[in-house]
């Protein structure tokens, strides 16, 4: 019976992991589409900042500024309301920066959970950072956007990824267009490309450098442990972690647990 229960637990974990991966891919594509909708040529069918309205930190700091809860940030409010029921589901299922870190973790072969225990002393850093940004916001100094995961991801796309991708595609098209018999069809593609992408303002190299360095450092921390940024530094994760302390249901396990898996089967 115990073996059967453990098999069910194992299959449940595999199914849940696959579902989470598909959810991450889906939300990553969704945020990518929102990002592109805010680029040239701009269409007002969706708010340009809808991507950023999913940030769990926005309602908190908007409340500090205006002493009110704005329904303008309804995506983030839904996330905050569901957190006491589902825990930090935003971090593992929705956050595009978290998805980027998971992809990086596979590439860099991050240490397993046992190897990550050496960094447990860093866990309070995210709460210190959250507290610091809240205190600074009370004095109208807004630093939270520098550490907000959606803002970080949006800056990386806007300043680094999108302009460099535009430059790369343009270089390839121009290079192929230099072949005499391909010049006419390739230039037709190039004209369409310029209409869709080239009016996008190109960023300055110093700006690209600092944004790329910051984003690259966050990705590089995966070499130390899996989701180092999320677990130890991210203030949004700290805020959601605080809210998840008020969960309406939680499975409590003590040392007497035999790991039989019956709780998973029953519930």
C-alpha positions as CSV (number, residue, x, y, z in Angstrom):
1,X,0.0,0.0,0.0
2,X,2.8,2.4,0.9
3,X,4.6,1.6,-2.4
4,X,1.3,2.4,-4.3
5,X,0.9,5.6,-2.4
6,X,4.5,6.6,-3.2
7,X,3.9,5.8,-6.9
8,X,0.9,8.1,-6.9
9,X,2.9,10.8,-5.2
10,X,5.7,10.5,-7.7
11,X,3.3,10.7,-10.7
12,X,1.5,13.7,-9.1
13,X,4.8,15.5,-8.7
14,X,5.8,14.8,-12.3
15,X,2.4,16.0,-13.6
16,X,2.5,19.1,-11.5
17,X,6.1,19.9,-12.7
18,X,5.0,19.5,-16.3
19,X,2.0,21.7,-15.8
20,X,4.1,24.4,-14.1
21,X,6.6,24.3,-17.0
22,X,3.8,24.8,-19.6
23,X,2.3,27.6,-17.4
24,X,5.7,29.3,-17.4
25,X,6.0,29.0,-21.1
26,X,2.5,30.3,-21.6
27,X,3.0,33.3,-19.4
28,X,6.4,34.1,-20.9
29,X,4.8,34.2,-24.3
30,X,1.9,36.3,-22.9
31,X,4.3,38.8,-21.4
32,X,6.3,38.8,-24.6
33,X,3.2,39.7,-26.6
34,X,2.3,42.5,-24.2
35,X,5.9,43.8,-24.6
36,X,5.6,43.8,-28.4
37,X,2.2,45.4,-28.2
38,X,3.8,48.4,-26.5
39,X,6.4,48.8,-29.2
40,X,6.2,50.5,-32.6
41,X,3.7,50.7,-34.3
42,X,1.8,51.3,-31.0
43,X,-1.8,50.2,-30.7
44,X,-4.0,51.4,-27.9
45,X,-6.1,48.2,-27.8
46,X,-4.2,47.4,-24.6
47,X,-2.6,49.7,-22.1
48,X,1.1,50.2,-22.8
49,X,2.0,49.4,-19.2
50,X,-0.3,46.3,-18.8
51,X,2.9,44.2,-18.6
52,X,4.1,46.0,-15.5
53,X,0.6,46.0,-13.8
54,X,1.2,42.4,-12.9
55,X,4.0,43.4,-10.5
56,X,3.0,42.4,-6.9
57,X,4.9,45.5,-5.6
58,X,2.9,48.1,-7.5
59,X,-0.2,48.1,-5.3
60,X,2.0,48.3,-2.2
61,X,3.9,51.4,-3.3
62,X,0.9,53.0,-4.9
63,X,-0.8,52.7,-1.6
64,X,2.2,54.4,0.1
65,X,2.0,57.2,-2.4
66,X,-1.7,57.8,-2.5
67,X,-3.2,56.0,0.5
68,X,-5.7,54.2,-1.7
69,X,-6.0,50.9,-3.5
70,X,-6.3,51.5,-7.2
71,X,-8.2,49.0,-9.4
72,X,-5.9,50.2,-12.2
73,X,-3.5,47.5,-11.0
74,X,-6.1,44.7,-11.0
75,X,-3.7,42.0,-12.3
76,X,-1.4,42.5,-9.3
77,X,-4.3,42.8,-6.9
78,X,-5.6,39.4,-8.1
79,X,-2.2,37.9,-7.4
80,X,-2.1,39.4,-3.9
81,X,-5.6,38.2,-3.1
82,X,-4.8,34.6,-4.2
83,X,-1.4,34.4,-2.5
84,X,-2.8,33.5,1.0
85,X,-4.6,30.6,-0.7
86,X,-2.0,29.4,-3.2
87,X,1.3,30.6,-1.6
88,X,3.9,32.3,-3.8
89,X,2.4,30.9,-7.0
90,X,3.4,34.0,-8.9
91,X,7.1,33.3,-8.4
92,X,7.0,29.7,-9.6
93,X,4.3,29.9,-12.3
94,X,4.0,33.4,-13.7
95,X,7.1,35.6,-13.2
96,X,9.0,35.9,-16.5
97,X,12.2,36.6,-14.7
98,X,11.8,33.4,-12.7
99,X,11.3,31.5,-15.9
100,X,14.4,33.1,-17.4
101,X,16.3,32.0,-14.2
102,X,15.0,28.4,-14.5
103,X,16.2,28.3,-18.1
104,X,19.6,29.7,-17.1
105,X,19.8,27.2,-14.2
106,X,19.6,24.3,-16.7
107,X,22.3,25.8,-18.8
108,X,24.7,26.6,-15.9
109,X,23.8,23.4,-14.1
110,X,23.0,25.0,-10.8
111,X,23.7,23.1,-7.5
112,X,20.8,21.1,-6.1
113,X,19.0,22.1,-3.0
114,X,21.6,20.5,-0.7
115,X,24.3,22.6,-2.3
116,X,22.1,25.7,-1.9
117,X,21.9,25.4,1.9
118,X,25.2,27.3,2.3
119,X,23.4,30.4,1.2
120,X,20.6,30.2,3.8
121,X,22.2,33.1,5.7
122,X,21.3,35.3,2.7
123,X,17.6,34.8,3.0
124,X,17.0,37.8,5.2
125,X,18.5,40.1,2.6
126,X,15.3,40.2,0.5
127,X,13.3,41.3,3.6
128,X,15.9,44.0,4.4
129,X,15.7,45.2,0.8
130,X,11.9,45.3,0.9
131,X,11.9,47.2,4.2
132,X,14.5,49.7,2.9
133,X,12.5,50.4,-0.3
134,X,9.3,50.9,1.7
135,X,11.0,53.3,4.1
136,X,12.6,55.2,1.2
137,X,9.1,55.4,-0.5
138,X,7.7,57.0,2.6
139,X,10.2,59.8,1.9
140,X,9.2,59.9,-1.8
141,X,12.4,58.2,-2.9
142,X,11.4,55.3,-5.2
143,X,14.1,52.7,-5.5
144,X,11.8,49.7,-5.6
145,X,11.6,49.8,-9.4
146,X,15.3,48.9,-9.6
147,X,14.6,45.6,-7.9
148,X,11.1,44.8,-9.1
149,X,11.3,41.5,-11.2
150,X,8.9,42.7,-13.9
151,X,10.7,46.0,-14.2
152,X,14.1,44.3,-14.5
153,X,12.8,41.9,-17.2
154,X,11.1,44.8,-19.1
155,X,14.3,46.9,-18.9
156,X,16.4,44.0,-20.2
157,X,14.0,43.5,-23.1
158,X,13.7,47.2,-23.9
159,X,17.3,48.3,-23.5
160,X,19.3,45.2,-24.4
161,X,17.4,42.3,-26.0
162,X,15.0,44.0,-28.4
163,X,17.5,46.6,-29.8
164,X,20.2,44.1,-30.3
165,X,17.8,41.6,-31.9
166,X,16.7,44.4,-34.2
167,X,20.4,45.2,-35.1
168,X,21.2,41.6,-35.7
169,X,18.2,41.0,-38.0
170,X,19.0,44.1,-39.9
171,X,22.6,43.1,-40.3
172,X,21.6,39.7,-41.7
173,X,19.1,41.2,-44.1
174,X,21.5,43.8,-45.4
175,X,24.2,41.1,-45.7
176,X,22.0,38.8,-47.7
177,X,20.7,41.7,-49.8
178,X,24.3,42.4,-51.0
179,X,24.0,39.3,-53.2
180,X,23.0,40.8,-56.6
181,X,20.2,38.4,-57.6
182,X,18.7,38.6,-54.1
183,X,18.8,42.4,-53.7
184,X,15.2,43.1,-54.9
185,X,13.2,40.5,-52.8
186,X,15.5,41.0,-49.7
187,X,15.1,44.8,-49.9
188,X,11.3,44.4,-50.0
189,X,11.6,42.4,-46.7
190,X,14.0,45.0,-45.4
191,X,11.5,47.8,-46.0
192,X,8.8,45.9,-44.2
193,X,11.2,45.2,-41.4
194,X,12.1,48.9,-41.0
195,X,8.4,49.8,-40.9
196,X,7.7,47.3,-38.1
197,X,10.9,47.5,-36.0
198,X,13.5,50.1,-37.1
199,X,11.7,53.2,-35.8
200,X,12.3,51.8,-32.3
201,X,14.8,54.1,-30.6
202,X,18.2,52.6,-30.3
203,X,19.7,52.8,-26.9
204,X,23.1,54.2,-26.0
205,X,26.0,51.9,-25.2
206,X,26.5,53.0,-21.6
207,X,22.9,52.3,-20.9
208,X,23.0,48.9,-22.6
209,X,26.2,48.1,-20.6
210,X,24.7,48.8,-17.1
211,X,21.4,47.1,-17.8
212,X,23.0,44.1,-19.4
213,X,25.5,43.9,-16.5
214,X,22.7,44.0,-13.8
215,X,20.6,41.5,-15.7
216,X,23.5,39.2,-16.5
217,X,24.6,39.2,-12.8
218,X,21.1,38.1,-11.8
219,X,21.3,35.2,-14.3
220,X,24.9,34.5,-13.3
221,X,23.9,34.0,-9.7
222,X,22.3,30.7,-10.8
223,X,25.8,29.3,-10.7
224,X,25.8,29.7,-6.9
225,X,22.4,28.1,-6.4
226,X,19.1,27.6,-8.1
227,X,17.0,30.8,-8.1
228,X,19.5,32.6,-5.9
229,X,17.9,36.0,-6.8
230,X,14.3,34.8,-6.0
231,X,15.2,33.2,-2.7
232,X,17.6,35.7,-1.3
233,X,17.3,39.1,-2.9
234,X,13.9,39.7,-4.7
235,X,11.8,42.2,-2.7
236,X,8.6,41.0,-4.5
237,X,9.4,37.5,-3.3
238,X,9.7,38.8,0.2
239,X,6.4,40.6,0.0
240,X,4.6,37.5,-1.3
241,X,6.4,35.4,1.3
242,X,5.0,37.7,4.0
243,X,1.5,37.4,2.6
244,X,1.7,33.6,2.3
245,X,2.3,33.4,6.0
246,X,-1.5,34.1,6.3
247,X,-2.4,31.0,4.3
248,X,-5.9,29.6,5.0
249,X,-4.7,26.0,4.7
250,X,-1.2,24.6,5.1
251,X,0.2,21.1,5.4
252,X,2.3,20.9,8.6
253,X,4.9,18.1,8.7
254,X,6.9,17.2,11.8
255,X,9.7,14.6,12.3
256,X,7.2,11.8,12.9
257,X,6.1,11.9,9.2
258,X,7.0,8.5,7.6
259,X,6.7,9.9,4.1
260,X,4.0,7.3,3.2
261,X,2.2,9.6,0.8
262,X,-1.3,9.0,2.2
263,X,-1.9,12.7,2.7
264,X,-1.4,13.3,-1.0
265,X,-3.7,10.4,-1.9
266,X,-6.5,11.5,0.5
267,X,-6.3,15.3,-0.3
